[in-house]
Amino acid sequence: MTHNTTGSGLLVAVIGPDAAGKTALTAGLTEALGAQRRVISMHLGTPPETMVSQPLRVASRVLHRLSATGARTSGRTAHAALYLRALALAVSRSAAVGRAHRLAARGEVVITDRYPGRVPGSASGPSIAPAATSKIGGLLARLERSLYRRMPPPHLIVRVRVPVEECTKRNATRATPKAEATIRASHEACELVRFPGVAELDVDNTRPLALVVAGLSAEISSYLEHRSA
């Protein structure tokens, strides 16, 4: 493994629905490409907390506990807890995306499992309803959307394609499977993750993982060489 010093880095985002095999594919690509150069993998669905997101998360937990007391304001308190949790996640994702781009700018190859979408309803994107009823809710919704809009796009997208029926089957074999409706919704949410002008590689991930990784690593290496030229 060699450390990149040329500045010709690349940020590759692996995007796909639940149970499509994103995590396994990200790990496979990291290993395959890492045989020749330094490769860093990051998970942008649930990135590490930051000094800003952590107090927001703590406040969300406190409000969640208060909402369980049954007071008349418990409904508003529960909503506030959800809003703060969503905002904390947006802050963490924004920090992680910024770090990924800084690493790429230094010449590293960064592969991310997921990438934040920019519109409400998109995978790993804004989750506070734009029509939040309270003034505070509306303010937090606008702040959250602003954070997502300001996140720069990846350099290359690997879009994982697996039929929803196959994802449903795979999900059923997991130790803690998600509801089938959640799996189906994730397909729609992934289609909302769009970055005009960013190159995409569509991948049929129903094939053996080794074949998928071999083909993709060759394409990414070629893309990187072209980008460095």
C-alpha positions as CSV (number, residue, x, y, z in Angstrom):
1,M,0.0,0.0,0.0
2,T,1.3,3.4,-0.9
3,H,0.3,6.8,0.4
4,N,-1.0,9.2,-2.2
5,T,1.0,12.4,-2.5
6,T,-0.1,13.6,-6.0
7,G,-3.3,15.3,-4.9
8,S,-5.3,13.3,-7.3
9,G,-7.8,12.1,-4.8
10,L,-11.3,10.8,-5.4
11,L,-14.5,10.6,-3.3
12,V,-16.7,7.7,-4.3
13,A,-20.2,7.4,-2.9
14,V,-21.9,4.0,-2.8
15,I,-25.7,4.6,-2.9
16,G,-28.4,2.0,-2.8
17,P,-31.6,0.8,-1.0
18,D,-31.6,-1.1,2.3
19,A,-30.4,-4.7,2.0
20,A,-28.8,-4.1,-1.4
21,G,-25.4,-5.0,-0.1
22,K,-23.8,-1.5,0.1
23,T,-21.7,-2.2,3.2
24,A,-20.3,-5.4,1.8
25,L,-19.6,-3.7,-1.5
26,T,-17.9,-0.7,0.2
27,A,-15.7,-3.1,2.2
28,G,-14.8,-5.1,-1.0
29,L,-13.9,-2.0,-2.9
30,T,-11.8,-0.6,-0.1
31,E,-9.8,-3.8,0.1
32,A,-9.4,-4.2,-3.7
33,L,-8.4,-0.6,-4.4
34,G,-6.3,-0.5,-1.2
35,A,-4.0,-3.1,-2.6
36,Q,-2.3,-0.4,-4.7
37,R,-3.0,2.8,-2.9
38,R,-4.3,4.2,0.4
39,V,-8.1,4.0,0.6
40,I,-10.3,5.3,3.4
41,S,-13.9,4.1,3.9
42,M,-16.5,6.1,5.8
43,H,-20.1,5.5,6.8
44,L,-22.2,8.6,6.2
45,G,-25.5,7.1,7.3
46,T,-24.6,7.3,11.0
47,P,-21.3,9.2,11.3
48,P,-19.5,10.0,14.5
49,E,-20.9,12.7,16.8
50,T,-19.2,16.2,16.8
51,M,-18.9,18.8,19.5
52,V,-22.0,20.5,18.0
53,S,-24.1,17.5,17.3
54,Q,-23.5,15.8,20.7
55,P,-25.3,18.4,22.8
56,L,-28.2,18.4,20.3
57,R,-28.5,14.7,20.7
58,V,-28.4,14.9,24.5
59,A,-31.2,17.6,24.4
60,S,-33.2,15.3,22.1
61,R,-32.9,12.4,24.6
62,V,-34.0,14.6,27.5
63,L,-37.0,15.9,25.6
64,H,-37.9,12.3,24.6
65,R,-37.9,11.3,28.2
66,L,-40.0,14.3,29.2
67,S,-42.5,13.5,26.4
68,A,-43.1,10.1,28.1
69,T,-44.5,11.7,31.3
70,G,-47.9,12.2,29.8
71,A,-48.1,16.0,30.3
72,R,-50.4,18.1,28.1
73,T,-47.4,19.3,26.2
74,S,-45.9,15.8,25.6
75,G,-46.9,15.9,21.9
76,R,-45.0,19.1,21.2
77,T,-42.1,17.8,23.3
78,A,-41.9,14.6,21.4
79,H,-41.9,16.5,18.1
80,A,-39.1,18.8,19.4
81,A,-37.1,15.7,20.4
82,L,-37.4,14.3,16.9
83,Y,-36.4,17.6,15.3
84,L,-33.3,18.0,17.4
85,R,-32.3,14.4,16.7
86,A,-32.6,15.1,13.0
87,L,-30.7,18.3,13.2
88,A,-27.9,16.5,15.2
89,L,-27.6,13.9,12.5
90,A,-27.5,16.6,9.8
91,V,-24.6,18.3,11.7
92,S,-22.7,15.0,12.0
93,R,-23.2,14.2,8.3
94,S,-22.1,17.7,7.3
95,A,-18.9,17.3,9.3
96,A,-18.2,13.8,7.9
97,V,-18.8,15.0,4.3
98,G,-16.4,17.9,4.9
99,R,-13.8,15.5,6.2
100,A,-14.2,13.2,3.3
101,H,-13.7,16.0,0.8
102,R,-10.6,17.3,2.7
103,L,-9.1,13.8,2.5
104,A,-9.8,13.6,-1.2
105,A,-8.3,17.0,-1.7
106,R,-5.1,15.7,-0.1
107,G,-4.9,12.9,-2.6
108,E,-6.7,10.1,-0.8
109,V,-9.3,7.8,-2.3
110,V,-12.4,7.9,0.0
111,I,-15.3,5.4,-0.4
112,T,-18.4,6.2,1.5
113,D,-21.2,3.8,2.4
114,R,-24.2,6.1,1.6
115,Y,-24.2,9.8,0.8
116,P,-26.6,12.4,2.1
117,G,-29.4,13.4,-0.3
118,R,-30.4,17.1,-0.6
119,V,-34.2,17.0,-0.7
120,P,-36.7,15.9,2.0
121,G,-37.5,12.2,1.7
122,S,-34.2,11.3,0.0
123,A,-32.0,8.6,1.4
124,S,-29.8,9.9,4.3
125,G,-31.3,13.4,3.6
126,P,-33.5,15.9,5.4
127,S,-36.2,14.3,7.6
128,I,-37.9,17.3,9.3
129,A,-41.2,17.9,7.4
130,P,-41.0,21.2,5.5
131,A,-44.5,21.9,6.8
132,A,-43.6,21.6,10.5
133,T,-46.5,23.2,12.4
134,S,-44.6,25.1,15.1
135,K,-42.4,28.1,14.6
136,I,-39.5,26.2,16.1
137,G,-40.2,23.2,14.0
138,G,-40.2,25.4,10.8
139,L,-37.0,27.1,11.8
140,L,-35.2,23.7,12.5
141,A,-36.6,22.3,9.2
142,R,-35.1,25.3,7.3
143,L,-31.8,24.9,9.1
144,E,-31.6,21.2,8.4
145,R,-32.3,21.7,4.7
146,S,-29.7,24.4,4.6
147,L,-27.1,22.0,6.0
148,Y,-27.9,19.3,3.5
149,R,-27.9,21.8,0.5
150,R,-24.5,23.0,1.4
151,M,-22.9,19.6,1.4
152,P,-20.7,19.3,-1.7
153,P,-21.5,16.3,-4.0
154,P,-19.2,13.3,-4.4
155,H,-16.9,13.0,-7.4
156,L,-18.3,9.6,-8.5
157,I,-21.4,7.7,-7.6
158,V,-21.7,3.9,-7.5
159,R,-25.5,3.3,-7.7
160,V,-26.3,-0.2,-6.4
161,R,-29.2,-1.8,-8.3
162,V,-31.1,-4.8,-6.7
163,P,-34.8,-5.5,-7.3
164,V,-37.0,-4.7,-4.3
165,E,-38.2,-8.3,-4.1
166,E,-34.6,-9.5,-3.7
167,C,-33.9,-6.8,-1.1
168,T,-36.9,-8.0,0.8
169,K,-35.6,-11.6,0.8
170,R,-32.2,-10.5,2.0
171,N,-33.7,-8.4,4.7
172,A,-35.7,-11.3,6.0
173,T,-32.5,-13.2,6.7
174,R,-31.0,-10.5,8.9
175,A,-30.9,-10.8,12.7
176,T,-33.1,-7.7,13.1
177,P,-35.0,-7.4,9.8
178,K,-36.8,-4.1,8.9
179,A,-40.4,-3.9,7.9
180,E,-41.1,-4.7,4.3
181,A,-42.6,-1.2,3.8
182,T,-39.3,0.3,5.0
183,I,-37.4,-1.7,2.4
184,R,-39.7,-0.6,-0.4
185,A,-39.6,3.0,0.8
186,S,-35.8,3.0,0.7
187,H,-35.9,2.2,-3.0
188,E,-37.9,5.4,-3.7
189,A,-35.7,7.4,-1.3
190,C,-32.5,6.4,-3.1
191,E,-33.9,7.6,-6.4
192,L,-34.2,11.0,-4.9
193,V,-30.5,11.2,-4.3
194,R,-29.3,13.0,-7.4
195,F,-26.3,15.2,-8.1
196,P,-26.5,16.7,-11.7
197,G,-23.2,16.5,-13.4
198,V,-21.7,13.8,-11.2
199,A,-20.7,10.6,-13.1
200,E,-22.5,7.4,-12.0
201,L,-21.7,3.7,-12.3
202,D,-24.8,1.5,-12.2
203,V,-24.1,-1.8,-10.6
204,D,-26.2,-5.0,-10.7
205,N,-25.5,-6.3,-7.2
206,T,-27.4,-9.6,-7.6
207,R,-24.2,-11.0,-9.1
208,P,-21.5,-12.6,-7.0
209,L,-19.7,-10.0,-4.9
210,A,-16.2,-10.9,-6.1
211,L,-17.2,-10.3,-9.7
212,V,-18.9,-7.0,-8.9
213,V,-15.9,-5.8,-6.9
214,A,-13.4,-6.8,-9.6
215,G,-15.4,-5.0,-12.3
216,L,-16.0,-1.9,-10.3
217,S,-12.5,-1.5,-9.0
218,A,-11.2,-1.6,-12.5
219,E,-13.7,1.1,-13.6
220,I,-12.8,3.3,-10.6
221,S,-9.1,2.9,-11.2
222,S,-9.6,3.9,-14.8
223,Y,-11.7,6.9,-13.8
224,L,-9.1,7.9,-11.3
225,E,-6.3,7.7,-13.9
226,H,-8.4,9.8,-16.3
227,R,-9.1,12.3,-13.5
228,S,-5.4,12.6,-12.7
229,A,-4.3,13.1,-16.3
